[in-house]
Amino acid sequence: MLTAALAGASLPQVGAMVRARWSHTLGGSGKLGTAFAVESITDELTFTLAPVLLVTLSTLFSPVVALVVALTLIVTGTVVFALTRVGAPSRCR
């Protein structure tokens, strides 16, 4: 449980960061609602399809393979997002 708590506490809040980037990039334009909708759909697809993928990998190979794939996808996606500076708001001082 301690390892799971540390892992959960160490992940950045990507959803909030994505919404902040959309708000910064699109400002008060009418496209902001559409951007939030696309982001929401993407989130829901991830939460819906990821378990199917991981159960399939667990069944076909092993639970360890599914965990390694999940870890790889989470870390890779988070690092790529964190390193992408396009649309990121400037830092607060």
C-alpha positions, 0 to 999 in steps of 0.5 A: 500500500505504501508503494501504491500511495507513493506512486499515486502521489508522484504523478502530476495532475495531467488532466488539470494541466491539459485544461490549463493549457487549453484555457491559455491557448484558446483564451475566451474563444468559442473553441474552448468548450470544444477543446474541453469536450475532446479532452473529456472524450479522450479521458473517458476512452482511456479509462474505458479501453485501457482495462480491456487492453490490460486484461487482454495482455494479462490473459494472453501473456501474463499479469506482469506484462500487463503491468509493465505495459501500463507503467510504460504507457503512463510514464511515457505519456506523462514525460512527453506531456511534461516536456511539451511546451507548446501551449503551456502557460508561463510560470508564475513568479 
